[in-house]
């Protein structure tokens, strides 16, 4: 039986990645201190590793496919095929940014004030390339963690990944520039991508993962509506195409189903009720395949 070797990110993206896979229909379980998770698909072998390592292992063909951040693809310079962007992070459906930050009371006000300064970061190559593109000469050195506490004694500035910026503010740092915006990517070894079976297997997986992510932002609304109010209710409802309408046993009453954005549903439900909708039900979705 052919096998697809899949690299999954350990660390900050681990739990959110496993949850997205679960909603996509893949149940993955990790034993204590195990780097080889079980997945309920006998055609896939999983390896759990740091996101920083995945691009190189995929490039070398040790892994056929992996999930890692755009930041680490950029940092390692790995030659891989990017098949899909999956917008999620450890705290929600948002990208992360690699930013340059300095102490709140620093005299450094913008990017060009970094000329001749010392910058601590885990993403050394990405930071160096960015500064080089901007014509700035600065010393960029690797930080082995706790990067936020390096300034002002050990560094003039840092380049750090942030999702919300809260950690930077908590350490009395302010952002002066953004180097790159990063989201998780599905990457594939170039030789593996030319294998028809492996390619199709990964494409099916990507379809399900995208469907799970799309469903994270949507809910299904179901309601009963008298035909006198039908046109008004339909005009209020967004849908992937058009709402589904079915007749009820009682004359002049119909049931309507519609997929809507979760962020608007709180206000929408009240407007629908005011317009005559009854028995309104909201329920979550696992996958939406457009």
C-alpha positions as CSV (number, residue, x, y, z in Angstrom):
1,X,0.0,0.0,0.0
2,X,1.4,3.4,-0.9
3,X,2.0,5.9,2.0
4,X,1.9,9.7,2.2
5,X,4.4,11.1,4.7
6,X,2.9,14.1,6.4
7,X,4.7,16.6,8.7
8,X,2.6,18.3,11.3
9,X,3.8,21.4,13.3
10,X,4.6,20.9,17.0
11,X,4.5,23.9,19.4
12,X,2.3,26.9,19.0
13,X,0.3,25.7,15.9
14,X,-0.1,22.1,17.1
15,X,-3.5,22.2,18.8
16,X,-5.1,24.4,16.3
17,X,-3.8,22.2,13.4
18,X,-5.1,19.0,15.0
19,X,-8.5,20.7,15.6
20,X,-8.7,21.8,11.9
21,X,-7.8,18.2,10.8
22,X,-10.5,16.8,13.2
23,X,-13.1,19.1,11.6
24,X,-11.9,18.1,8.2
25,X,-12.6,14.4,9.1
26,X,-9.1,13.2,10.2
27,X,-8.8,12.0,13.8
28,X,-5.2,12.3,15.0
29,X,-4.0,11.2,18.4
30,X,-0.6,11.8,19.9
31,X,0.8,9.5,22.6
32,X,2.9,10.8,25.5
33,X,6.3,11.9,24.2
34,X,5.5,10.4,20.7
35,X,6.6,12.2,17.5
36,X,4.6,9.8,15.3
37,X,0.9,10.5,15.8
38,X,-1.8,8.0,14.9
39,X,-4.2,9.1,12.1
40,X,-7.3,7.2,11.1
41,X,-6.2,7.0,7.5
42,X,-4.0,4.0,6.8
43,X,-2.5,5.7,3.7
44,X,-1.0,8.5,5.7
45,X,2.0,8.4,8.1
46,X,2.3,11.5,10.4
47,X,5.4,13.0,11.9
48,X,5.3,15.7,14.5
49,X,8.1,18.2,14.4
50,X,8.9,21.9,14.8
51,X,7.5,24.1,12.1
52,X,11.0,25.5,11.5
53,X,12.2,22.0,10.3
54,X,9.4,21.0,8.1
55,X,10.4,23.0,4.9
56,X,13.8,21.4,4.7
57,X,12.5,17.9,5.3
58,X,9.9,18.4,2.6
59,X,12.5,19.8,0.2
60,X,14.7,16.7,0.8
61,X,11.9,14.3,0.3
62,X,12.0,12.8,3.8
63,X,8.4,14.2,4.0
64,X,6.0,14.2,1.0
65,X,3.9,17.0,2.4
66,X,3.9,19.3,5.5
67,X,2.2,22.2,7.2
68,X,4.4,25.1,8.2
69,X,4.3,28.9,8.2
70,X,5.2,31.1,5.3
71,X,7.8,32.7,7.7
72,X,9.7,29.4,7.9
73,X,9.6,28.7,4.2
74,X,11.0,32.2,3.7
75,X,13.6,31.8,6.5
76,X,14.9,28.4,5.3
77,X,14.8,29.2,1.6
78,X,13.5,25.7,0.9
79,X,12.6,24.8,-2.6
80,X,9.1,23.3,-2.2
81,X,5.7,23.6,-3.9
82,X,3.2,25.6,-2.0
83,X,-0.2,24.0,-2.6
84,X,-2.5,26.0,-0.3
85,X,-2.7,28.8,2.2
86,X,-4.7,28.0,5.3
87,X,-5.4,31.1,7.3
88,X,-5.4,30.1,11.0
89,X,-3.1,30.6,14.0
90,X,-2.8,29.4,17.6
91,X,-5.5,31.8,18.8
92,X,-7.9,32.0,15.8
93,X,-8.4,32.6,12.2
94,X,-5.8,35.3,11.7
95,X,-2.3,35.6,10.3
96,X,0.9,36.4,12.3
97,X,3.3,39.1,11.5
98,X,7.1,39.3,11.8
99,X,7.6,42.8,13.1
100,X,10.5,45.1,14.2
101,X,10.0,46.4,17.7
102,X,11.9,48.7,20.0
103,X,11.5,49.8,23.6
104,X,8.7,52.4,24.2
105,X,11.2,55.0,25.2
106,X,13.7,54.3,22.5
107,X,15.0,57.1,20.3
108,X,14.4,54.8,17.3
109,X,11.3,56.1,15.5
110,X,11.3,54.3,12.2
111,X,13.0,51.6,10.1
112,X,15.9,53.8,9.0
113,X,16.9,54.6,12.5
114,X,18.1,51.0,12.8
115,X,21.2,51.8,10.8
116,X,24.2,50.4,12.7
117,X,22.0,48.9,15.5
118,X,21.8,45.4,17.0
119,X,18.7,43.3,16.3
120,X,17.8,40.0,18.1
121,X,15.5,37.5,16.3
122,X,14.8,33.8,15.6
123,X,14.3,34.6,11.9
124,X,17.8,35.9,11.1
125,X,17.8,35.4,7.4
126,X,14.4,36.9,6.8
127,X,15.3,40.0,8.9
128,X,18.7,40.4,7.1
129,X,17.1,40.2,3.7
130,X,14.5,42.7,4.5
131,X,17.0,45.2,5.9
132,X,19.2,44.7,2.9
133,X,16.3,45.4,0.5
134,X,15.8,48.7,2.4
135,X,19.5,49.6,2.2
136,X,20.0,49.4,6.0
137,X,23.1,48.0,7.6
138,X,22.6,46.5,11.0
139,X,23.8,43.6,13.1
140,X,21.2,40.8,13.2
141,X,21.9,37.9,15.6
142,X,20.0,34.8,16.6
143,X,18.0,34.8,19.8
144,X,17.6,31.6,21.7
145,X,14.2,32.6,23.2
146,X,12.8,35.3,25.5
147,X,13.5,37.7,22.6
148,X,11.1,40.4,24.1
149,X,13.4,40.9,27.1
150,X,16.6,41.5,25.1
151,X,16.1,45.3,24.6
152,X,17.6,47.6,25.6
153,X,20.5,45.9,27.3
154,X,21.3,43.1,24.8
155,X,19.8,44.6,21.7
156,X,18.5,47.9,20.3
157,X,15.5,46.2,18.6
158,X,14.0,42.8,18.0
159,X,12.3,41.1,15.0
160,X,9.5,39.0,16.5
161,X,6.4,37.0,15.4
162,X,3.2,38.4,16.8
163,X,-0.4,37.6,16.4
164,X,-2.1,40.3,18.5
165,X,0.9,42.5,19.7
166,X,-0.1,42.0,23.3
167,X,3.1,40.3,24.4
168,X,5.1,43.1,22.9
169,X,3.0,45.8,24.7
170,X,3.3,43.8,28.0
171,X,7.1,44.0,27.6
172,X,6.9,47.8,26.9
173,X,7.9,47.4,23.2
174,X,6.4,49.3,20.3
175,X,6.2,48.1,16.6
176,X,8.0,50.3,14.1
177,X,7.7,48.1,10.9
178,X,6.4,44.8,9.6
179,X,8.8,42.5,7.7
180,X,6.3,40.0,6.5
181,X,2.8,38.5,7.1
182,X,2.7,34.8,7.6
183,X,0.0,32.1,7.4
184,X,0.2,28.3,7.5
185,X,0.9,26.7,4.1
186,X,0.6,23.2,2.8
187,X,3.9,22.5,1.1
188,X,4.9,19.4,-1.0
189,X,8.1,17.9,-2.2
190,X,8.5,18.7,-5.9
191,X,9.1,15.0,-6.8
192,X,6.2,13.8,-4.7
193,X,3.9,16.4,-6.3
194,X,4.6,14.7,-9.7
195,X,3.4,11.3,-8.3
196,X,-0.3,11.2,-9.4
197,X,-1.5,9.2,-6.4
198,X,0.3,11.4,-3.8
199,X,-0.8,14.6,-5.6
200,X,-4.5,13.5,-5.6
201,X,-4.3,12.4,-2.0
202,X,-3.0,15.8,-0.9
203,X,-5.5,17.7,-3.1
204,X,-8.3,15.8,-1.4
205,X,-6.9,16.6,2.0
206,X,-6.6,20.3,1.1
207,X,-10.2,20.4,-0.1
208,X,-11.4,19.1,3.3
209,X,-9.1,21.4,5.3
210,X,-10.3,24.4,3.4
211,X,-13.9,23.3,3.9
212,X,-13.3,23.0,7.6
213,X,-11.7,26.5,7.8
214,X,-14.6,28.0,5.8
215,X,-17.1,26.4,8.1
216,X,-15.4,28.1,11.1
217,X,-16.7,31.4,9.9
218,X,-20.2,30.3,9.0
219,X,-23.3,29.0,10.7
220,X,-26.6,27.5,9.4
221,X,-29.9,29.3,10.1
222,X,-33.2,27.6,9.8
223,X,-36.6,29.2,10.4
224,X,-40.3,29.0,9.6
225,X,-41.8,31.8,7.5
226,X,-45.3,32.6,6.4
227,X,-45.5,33.2,2.7
228,X,-46.7,36.7,3.2
229,X,-43.3,37.5,4.7
230,X,-41.2,35.3,2.4
231,X,-40.0,37.9,-0.1
232,X,-38.9,40.2,2.7
233,X,-37.1,37.4,4.6
234,X,-35.2,36.2,1.6
235,X,-34.0,39.7,0.8
236,X,-32.3,39.8,4.2
237,X,-30.6,36.4,3.9
238,X,-27.1,35.9,2.4
239,X,-26.3,32.4,1.2
240,X,-23.7,30.5,-0.7
241,X,-26.1,30.7,-3.6
242,X,-29.7,31.0,-2.6
243,X,-31.5,30.0,0.5
244,X,-33.2,26.6,0.6
245,X,-37.0,26.7,0.8
246,X,-39.3,23.8,1.6
247,X,-43.0,23.6,2.2
248,X,-44.4,22.8,5.6
249,X,-47.5,20.7,6.2
250,X,-49.4,23.8,7.1
251,X,-50.7,25.8,4.2
252,X,-48.9,29.1,3.4
253,X,-45.9,28.2,5.6
254,X,-42.3,27.3,4.5
255,X,-39.0,26.4,6.1
256,X,-35.9,28.3,5.0
257,X,-32.3,27.3,5.5
258,X,-29.4,29.6,4.8
259,X,-25.6,29.6,5.5
260,X,-24.5,33.0,6.9
261,X,-21.4,34.6,8.3
262,X,-21.2,34.0,12.1
263,X,-20.0,37.6,12.7
264,X,-23.4,39.0,11.5
265,X,-25.7,36.4,12.9
266,X,-26.4,38.1,16.2
267,X,-27.9,41.1,14.6
268,X,-29.4,39.2,11.7
269,X,-31.5,36.9,14.0
270,X,-33.2,39.8,15.7
271,X,-34.0,41.5,12.3
272,X,-35.4,38.2,11.0
273,X,-37.7,37.8,14.0
274,X,-38.9,41.4,13.6
275,X,-39.7,40.6,9.9
276,X,-41.9,37.6,10.8
277,X,-39.5,34.6,11.0
278,X,-40.4,32.0,13.7
279,X,-38.7,29.0,15.2
280,X,-35.3,30.3,14.3
281,X,-32.5,27.7,14.8
282,X,-28.8,28.4,14.6
283,X,-26.3,25.5,14.4
284,X,-22.5,25.2,13.7
285,X,-21.0,23.6,10.6
286,X,-18.1,21.2,10.3
287,X,-17.2,21.7,6.6
288,X,-18.3,23.8,3.6
289,X,-17.1,22.6,0.2
290,X,-18.0,25.4,-2.3
